[in-house]
Amino acid sequence: MKNFVFFTHQYLKQMKKKWWKLLLLFVFPLMIIALSILAITPFLLQNEQQKISIAIVNEDSASESQLLTQLIVTILKENTYVQAELLSMEEAEMRIKQNDSTAAIIFPSNFATDLYEGTSVKLYVLGNPEEKTQSMVVNELVETIARYIASAQANILTVYHYAKDTSISPEELENLKLELLMDFTFYTMGKSKILREYEWVLQPFENPMHYFSFAILFCLTIIWSILLFVFLSKQTSKSLQVRLKLAGVAFWQEHVARIFTTFMTVFLLSNVFFVIGLAQLEAHYFALDYMRIFLFVSLLILLTIVLCAIFDVIFHSGKIKLLISLLLCVFLIAVSGAIFPTIYFPYSMQQLFPYFYPFDIWKWLTDLIFEERNYASYTKSGLLLLLAFALYSSIIYIKGRLAR
């Protein structure tokens, strides 16, 4: 513990000694990202008089999917933000190419089959690269619809499971499935319910500057974590390493001190900006809301630093470490979905994004900040942090054994 405190103190002295470099390290990324966002914001802002045009594509010939698509079109007709139209896949692609449609919601050919077999039902989104912000809104809307369909599916399968044990005929079972689907869908996707949730989805985009301000801050938190960890690195000569070992100083003590110093510095700086940003919003947040947000920010910083620490231990060349840190920074920002909407990535890649911690943390942060959720799940990010610490500890242990 004494050695850990000593190294932490040394890192703080290093930061104090090179304060002007540290200031540049924190300000420079902020300027670059802010200028980039300001440059593209005029292209992302939506004309208030222009509705979001959505093409509904049904590739399934089953009556269930036909009824659902018609219901969605009917519901969205009453919305002041959106207009929806049933089109074929070719027509939808042509409309998007000509910039006449914002996005297309696609019901796949196996929709009804998956619905009744208990397989997770998926709707696809074909986005318009020319209308990134609006396409993100459509993607959120699809997630809302998918949640309602999943609820209907769970109820249908439960009733169907018990109905099979009765003397009901196969034809009546089929009719029962369709009836249950329609009844529950009309109940959950009633106009007042889906429009109310959709208005919540639109709130962050009514003022894009609020959304992109937090997106910039989220990306800066990742960049600051990586840059400061690299900034505090120093090459220790072999002779000094031998002397430290003879003095009873373990390699991990210096490394953990570096992780702790980086975490505390970025945590304090990032949360100050988050508090300032939250104060600019009209929503009222309680102490518990701030604690949830701070916890997700902590998970983001810790996971990023531990990843950097793992690569720092594995590789010895300073240039390779710097290159990996740069690639890691770009990768984490890309998969988070904060700046680049995930719907523009290939579908196979989209399936992997929920397993990455930046995507999970950003999703929960936007829910807590813009939708004022009063609950949050830390399970996925928490488990990833435990796995990262376990891997880091194993590598440190192996390196210590080899050094002997």
C-alpha positions as CSV (number, residue, x, y, z in Angstrom):
1,M,0.0,0.0,0.0
2,K,2.9,2.3,0.8
3,N,4.4,1.8,-2.6
4,F,1.0,2.4,-4.3
5,V,0.6,5.7,-2.5
6,F,4.2,6.7,-3.4
7,F,3.7,6.0,-7.1
8,T,0.3,7.8,-7.1
9,H,2.0,10.8,-5.6
10,Q,4.8,10.7,-8.3
11,Y,2.2,10.6,-11.0
12,L,0.4,13.6,-9.5
13,K,3.7,15.5,-9.4
14,Q,4.3,14.6,-13.0
15,M,0.9,16.0,-14.0
16,K,1.6,19.2,-12.0
17,K,5.0,19.6,-13.5
18,K,3.7,19.3,-17.1
19,W,0.4,21.1,-16.5
20,W,0.5,23.0,-19.8
21,K,0.9,19.7,-21.8
22,L,-1.9,18.2,-19.8
23,L,-4.1,21.2,-20.5
24,L,-3.4,20.8,-24.2
25,L,-4.1,17.1,-24.0
26,F,-7.6,17.8,-22.6
27,V,-8.5,20.9,-24.7
28,F,-7.2,19.8,-28.1
29,P,-9.6,16.8,-28.6
30,L,-12.5,19.0,-27.4
31,M,-11.7,21.6,-30.1
32,I,-11.4,19.0,-32.9
33,I,-14.6,17.2,-32.1
34,A,-16.6,20.4,-31.4
35,L,-15.4,21.9,-34.8
36,S,-16.3,18.7,-36.6
37,I,-19.8,18.5,-35.1
38,L,-20.4,22.2,-35.8
39,A,-19.3,21.6,-39.4
40,I,-21.8,18.8,-40.0
41,T,-24.7,20.0,-37.8
42,P,-26.3,22.2,-40.6
43,F,-26.6,19.0,-42.7
44,L,-28.2,17.1,-39.8
45,L,-30.8,19.6,-38.8
46,Q,-34.2,18.8,-39.9
47,N,-36.6,21.2,-41.5
48,E,-39.5,21.6,-39.1
49,Q,-42.0,21.6,-41.9
50,Q,-40.7,18.4,-43.4
51,K,-42.0,15.1,-42.1
52,I,-39.9,12.0,-41.7
53,S,-40.9,9.7,-44.5
54,I,-40.7,6.0,-43.7
55,A,-41.2,3.1,-46.2
56,I,-42.7,0.0,-44.7
57,V,-41.5,-3.1,-46.6
58,N,-43.2,-6.5,-45.9
59,E,-41.4,-9.5,-47.4
60,D,-43.5,-11.9,-45.5
61,S,-46.7,-13.2,-47.2
62,A,-48.4,-14.3,-43.9
63,S,-51.6,-12.5,-42.9
64,E,-50.0,-11.6,-39.5
65,S,-47.3,-9.5,-41.0
66,Q,-49.7,-7.9,-43.4
67,L,-52.0,-6.9,-40.6
68,L,-49.1,-5.5,-38.5
69,T,-47.7,-3.4,-41.3
70,Q,-51.1,-2.0,-42.1
71,L,-51.6,-1.2,-38.4
72,I,-48.3,0.6,-38.2
73,V,-49.1,2.7,-41.2
74,T,-52.5,3.6,-39.8
75,I,-51.0,4.6,-36.5
76,L,-48.2,6.7,-37.9
77,K,-50.6,8.6,-40.2
78,E,-51.9,10.5,-37.2
79,N,-48.4,11.5,-36.2
80,T,-47.2,15.1,-36.9
81,Y,-43.6,14.0,-37.3
82,V,-43.9,11.0,-39.5
83,Q,-45.5,9.7,-42.7
84,A,-45.4,6.0,-43.5
85,E,-46.2,4.1,-46.7
86,L,-46.3,0.4,-47.7
87,L,-43.8,-0.2,-50.5
88,S,-41.9,-3.1,-52.1
89,M,-38.2,-3.5,-51.5
90,E,-37.3,-2.1,-54.9
91,E,-39.5,0.9,-54.5
92,A,-38.1,1.6,-51.0
93,E,-34.5,1.4,-52.2
94,M,-35.3,3.7,-55.1
95,R,-37.0,6.2,-52.8
96,I,-34.0,6.2,-50.4
97,K,-31.6,6.6,-53.3
98,Q,-33.6,9.6,-54.6
99,N,-33.7,11.0,-51.0
100,D,-37.5,10.8,-50.9
101,S,-37.6,8.5,-47.9
102,T,-35.7,8.8,-44.6
103,A,-35.5,5.0,-44.0
104,A,-37.2,1.7,-44.6
105,I,-38.5,-0.6,-42.0
106,I,-38.3,-4.2,-43.3
107,F,-40.4,-7.1,-42.1
108,P,-38.3,-10.2,-43.1
109,S,-39.8,-13.2,-44.9
110,N,-39.6,-15.5,-41.9
111,F,-41.4,-13.0,-39.6
112,A,-44.6,-14.9,-38.8
113,T,-42.7,-18.2,-38.5
114,D,-40.2,-16.8,-36.0
115,L,-43.1,-15.2,-34.1
116,Y,-44.9,-18.5,-33.5
117,E,-41.8,-20.6,-33.0
118,G,-40.5,-18.5,-30.2
119,T,-37.5,-17.2,-32.1
120,S,-36.5,-13.6,-31.5
121,V,-38.3,-11.5,-34.0
122,K,-36.1,-8.9,-35.8
123,L,-37.1,-5.9,-37.9
124,Y,-34.4,-4.5,-40.2
125,V,-33.8,-0.8,-40.9
126,L,-32.4,0.5,-44.2
127,G,-31.1,4.0,-43.4
128,N,-30.6,7.0,-45.7
129,P,-27.0,8.3,-45.4
130,E,-28.2,11.8,-46.4
131,E,-30.5,12.0,-43.4
132,K,-28.5,10.6,-40.5
133,T,-30.3,12.2,-37.6
134,Q,-33.8,11.3,-38.9
135,S,-32.6,7.7,-39.6
136,M,-31.5,7.4,-36.0
137,V,-35.0,8.5,-34.9
138,V,-36.5,5.8,-37.2
139,N,-34.1,3.2,-35.6
140,E,-35.4,4.2,-32.2
141,L,-38.9,3.8,-33.4
142,V,-38.2,0.3,-34.7
143,E,-36.8,-0.7,-31.3
144,T,-40.0,0.5,-29.7
145,I,-42.2,-1.5,-32.1
146,A,-39.9,-4.5,-31.7
147,R,-40.4,-4.3,-27.9
148,Y,-44.2,-4.3,-28.3
149,I,-44.1,-7.3,-30.7
150,A,-41.8,-9.2,-28.3
151,S,-44.3,-8.6,-25.5
152,A,-47.1,-9.9,-27.7
153,Q,-45.0,-12.9,-28.7
154,A,-44.3,-13.9,-25.1
155,N,-48.0,-13.8,-24.2
156,I,-49.0,-15.7,-27.4
157,L,-46.5,-18.5,-26.7
158,T,-47.6,-18.8,-23.0
159,V,-51.3,-19.1,-23.9
160,Y,-50.5,-21.4,-26.9
161,H,-48.4,-23.7,-24.6
162,Y,-51.3,-24.3,-22.3
163,A,-53.9,-24.5,-25.1
164,K,-52.0,-27.4,-26.7
165,D,-52.8,-29.5,-23.6
166,T,-56.5,-29.1,-24.1
167,S,-58.8,-30.8,-26.6
168,I,-58.8,-27.9,-29.0
169,S,-58.4,-28.7,-32.7
170,P,-55.3,-27.7,-34.8
171,E,-57.4,-25.3,-36.9
172,E,-58.8,-23.6,-33.7
173,L,-55.2,-23.3,-32.4
174,E,-54.1,-21.5,-35.5
175,N,-57.1,-19.1,-35.2
176,L,-56.4,-18.6,-31.5
177,K,-52.8,-17.6,-32.3
178,L,-53.9,-15.0,-34.8
179,E,-56.6,-13.7,-32.5
180,L,-54.1,-13.4,-29.6
181,L,-51.6,-11.6,-31.8
182,M,-54.1,-9.0,-33.0
183,D,-55.7,-8.5,-29.6
184,F,-52.5,-7.9,-27.8
185,T,-51.0,-5.9,-30.6
186,F,-54.0,-3.5,-30.7
187,Y,-53.8,-3.2,-26.9
188,T,-50.0,-2.5,-26.7
189,M,-49.6,-0.5,-29.9
190,G,-52.6,1.7,-29.4
191,K,-52.2,5.1,-30.9
192,S,-51.8,6.9,-27.5
193,K,-49.2,4.5,-26.3
194,I,-46.9,4.3,-29.3
195,L,-47.1,8.0,-30.1
196,R,-46.4,9.0,-26.5
197,E,-43.2,6.8,-26.5
198,Y,-42.3,8.1,-29.9
199,E,-42.5,11.7,-28.7
200,W,-40.1,10.8,-26.0
201,V,-37.8,9.4,-28.6
202,L,-38.0,12.6,-30.6
203,Q,-37.2,14.8,-27.6
204,P,-33.4,14.5,-27.9
205,F,-33.6,15.4,-31.6
206,E,-35.9,18.5,-31.2
207,N,-32.6,20.2,-30.1
208,P,-29.8,18.3,-31.8
209,M,-27.2,20.5,-30.0
210,H,-28.2,18.9,-26.6
211,Y,-27.8,15.4,-28.0
212,F,-24.5,16.1,-29.8
213,S,-23.1,17.9,-26.7
214,F,-23.5,14.8,-24.6
215,A,-22.2,12.7,-27.5
216,I,-19.1,14.9,-27.7
217,L,-18.6,14.6,-24.0
218,F,-19.1,10.8,-24.1
219,C,-16.4,10.5,-26.8
220,L,-14.1,12.9,-25.0
221,T,-14.3,10.7,-21.9
222,I,-13.0,7.8,-23.9
223,I,-10.3,10.0,-25.6
224,W,-9.2,11.5,-22.3
225,S,-8.9,8.1,-20.6
226,I,-6.7,6.8,-23.3
227,L,-4.6,9.9,-23.8
228,L,-3.9,10.5,-20.1
229,F,-3.0,6.8,-19.5
230,V,-0.5,7.1,-22.4
231,F,0.7,10.5,-21.1
232,L,1.6,9.1,-17.7
233,S,3.6,6.2,-19.2
234,K,7.3,6.3,-18.8
235,Q,10.1,3.9,-19.9
236,T,11.9,2.4,-16.9
237,S,15.4,1.2,-17.6
238,K,16.4,-2.4,-16.8
239,S,18.8,-1.3,-14.2
240,L,16.2,0.7,-12.4
241,Q,13.7,-2.2,-12.7
242,V,16.3,-4.5,-11.0
243,R,16.8,-1.9,-8.2
244,L,13.1,-1.5,-7.6
245,K,12.7,-5.3,-7.5
246,L,15.5,-5.5,-4.9
247,A,13.7,-2.9,-2.9
248,G,10.5,-5.0,-2.8
249,V,8.6,-3.0,-5.3
250,A,6.3,-5.1,-7.6
251,F,5.6,-4.1,-11.2
252,W,1.9,-4.1,-10.6
253,Q,2.0,-1.5,-7.9
254,E,3.3,1.2,-10.3
255,H,0.9,0.1,-13.0
256,V,-2.2,0.1,-10.7
257,A,-1.2,3.5,-9.4
258,R,-1.1,4.8,-13.0
259,I,-4.6,3.3,-13.6
260,F,-5.9,4.9,-10.4
261,T,-4.5,8.3,-11.1
262,T,-5.9,8.3,-14.7
263,F,-9.3,7.2,-13.5
264,M,-9.7,9.8,-10.7
265,T,-8.5,12.6,-13.0
266,V,-10.8,11.8,-15.9
267,F,-13.7,10.9,-13.6
268,L,-13.7,14.3,-11.9
269,L,-13.2,16.2,-15.1
270,S,-15.9,14.3,-17.1
271,N,-18.5,14.4,-14.3
272,V,-18.1,18.1,-13.9
273,F,-19.0,18.6,-17.6
274,F,-21.9,16.1,-17.3
275,V,-23.3,18.1,-14.3
276,I,-23.0,21.3,-16.3
277,G,-24.7,19.7,-19.3
278,L,-27.6,18.3,-17.3
279,A,-28.1,21.7,-15.7
280,Q,-28.8,23.1,-19.2
281,L,-31.7,20.7,-19.8
282,E,-35.3,21.4,-18.7
283,A,-35.7,18.0,-17.0
284,H,-35.4,17.7,-13.3
285,Y,-32.9,15.1,-12.0
286,F,-32.7,13.7,-8.5
287,A,-29.6,12.6,-6.6
288,L,-30.2,9.0,-7.6
289,D,-30.3,10.0,-11.3
290,Y,-26.9,11.7,-10.9
291,M,-25.5,8.6,-9.1
292,R,-26.7,6.3,-12.0
293,I,-25.1,8.6,-14.6
294,F,-21.8,8.8,-12.6
295,L,-21.7,5.1,-12.2
296,F,-22.0,4.5,-16.0
297,V,-19.3,7.2,-16.6
298,S,-17.1,5.3,-14.1
299,L,-17.6,2.0,-15.9
300,L,-16.8,3.6,-19.2
301,I,-13.5,5.1,-17.9
302,L,-12.4,2.0,-16.0
303,L,-13.1,-0.4,-18.8
304,T,-11.2,1.9,-21.3
305,I,-8.2,2.3,-19.0
306,V,-8.0,-1.4,-18.1
307,L,-8.1,-2.3,-21.9
308,C,-5.2,0.2,-22.4
309,A,-3.4,-1.3,-19.4
310,I,-3.7,-4.8,-20.9
311,F,-2.2,-3.8,-24.2
312,D,0.5,-1.8,-22.3
313,V,1.6,-4.9,-20.4
314,I,1.5,-7.2,-23.5
315,F,3.5,-5.0,-25.9
316,H,6.9,-3.4,-25.2
317,S,7.5,-1.1,-28.1
318,G,6.3,2.5,-27.5
319,K,5.3,3.0,-31.1
320,I,3.1,-0.1,-31.1
321,K,1.5,0.9,-27.9
322,L,0.7,4.3,-29.4
323,L,-0.7,2.8,-32.5
324,I,-2.9,0.4,-30.6
325,S,-4.2,3.2,-28.3
326,L,-5.2,5.2,-31.4
327,L,-7.0,2.3,-33.0
328,L,-8.7,1.4,-29.7
329,C,-9.9,5.0,-29.4
330,V,-11.4,5.0,-32.9
331,F,-12.9,1.6,-32.5
332,L,-14.6,2.4,-29.1
333,I,-16.1,5.7,-30.5
334,A,-17.3,3.9,-33.7
335,V,-19.1,1.1,-31.9
336,S,-20.7,3.3,-29.3
337,G,-23.2,4.8,-31.8
338,A,-22.8,8.2,-30.2
339,I,-21.5,10.0,-33.3
340,F,-21.9,7.4,-36.1
341,P,-25.4,5.7,-36.2
342,T,-24.9,2.0,-36.0
343,I,-27.6,1.3,-38.7
344,Y,-25.0,2.4,-41.4
345,F,-22.7,-0.5,-40.5
346,P,-23.3,-3.9,-42.2
347,Y,-26.0,-5.9,-40.5
348,S,-23.6,-8.7,-39.4
349,M,-21.6,-6.0,-37.5
350,Q,-24.8,-4.5,-36.0
351,Q,-25.5,-7.8,-34.3
352,L,-22.2,-7.5,-32.4
353,F,-22.5,-3.9,-31.1
354,P,-24.7,-4.8,-28.1
355,Y,-21.8,-6.9,-26.7
356,F,-19.5,-3.9,-26.7
357,Y,-19.5,-1.8,-23.5
358,P,-19.5,1.7,-25.2
359,F,-22.7,0.8,-27.0
360,D,-24.4,-0.5,-23.8
361,I,-23.3,2.5,-21.7
362,W,-24.2,5.1,-24.3
363,K,-27.7,3.6,-24.7
364,W,-28.3,3.7,-21.0
365,L,-26.9,7.2,-20.6
366,T,-29.3,8.5,-23.4
367,D,-32.2,6.8,-21.7
368,L,-31.3,8.3,-18.3
369,I,-30.7,11.8,-19.6
370,F,-33.3,12.3,-22.4
371,E,-36.0,9.8,-21.4
372,E,-35.6,10.2,-17.7
373,R,-35.6,6.5,-17.0
374,N,-35.9,5.7,-13.3
375,Y,-34.0,2.4,-13.6
376,A,-30.8,1.1,-15.2
377,S,-29.0,-2.2,-15.7
378,Y,-25.3,-2.4,-15.0
379,T,-25.0,-6.2,-15.4
380,K,-23.4,-6.3,-18.9
381,S,-20.8,-3.5,-18.3
382,G,-20.1,-4.8,-14.8
383,L,-19.4,-8.3,-16.0
384,L,-17.2,-7.0,-18.8
385,L,-15.3,-5.0,-16.2
386,L,-14.8,-8.1,-14.0
387,L,-13.6,-10.1,-17.0
388,A,-11.2,-7.2,-18.0
389,F,-9.8,-7.1,-14.5
390,A,-9.4,-10.9,-14.4
391,L,-7.5,-10.8,-17.7
392,Y,-5.3,-7.9,-16.6
393,S,-4.5,-9.6,-13.2
394,S,-3.6,-12.9,-15.1
395,I,-1.3,-11.1,-17.5
396,I,0.4,-9.2,-14.6
397,Y,0.8,-12.4,-12.7
398,I,2.3,-14.2,-15.6
399,K,4.6,-11.3,-16.4
400,G,5.8,-11.2,-12.8
401,R,6.5,-15.0,-12.8
402,L,8.5,-14.7,-16.1
403,A,10.5,-11.8,-14.7
404,R,11.8,-14.0,-12.0
